[in-house]
Amino acid sequence: MGRIIAIVVVAWLVIGAIAAGQRGYYTQNGDANCAQFSDTAITIIAGPLNYVGVNPKVTCNVPQPSQ
């Protein structure tokens, strides 16, 4: 039973990684920021849900260093 669950989880994440690639998240130029990294990660975690209309986005508010 555990083997089947592991296969399903791996397949889920692979499908999510494919969806992130199709959205161009791996080919972004320049430095990655919090929002780009978070969008990529959440797209991978969402897996097959990306193909039924889910388009996860994350907004990050990173504190700026004090001057």
Secondary structure, DSSP 4 states (H G I P E B T S, - for coil): -HHHHHHHHHHHHHHHHHHHHHTTTTS--S---HHHHHHHHHHHHHGGGGGGT--------PPPPP-
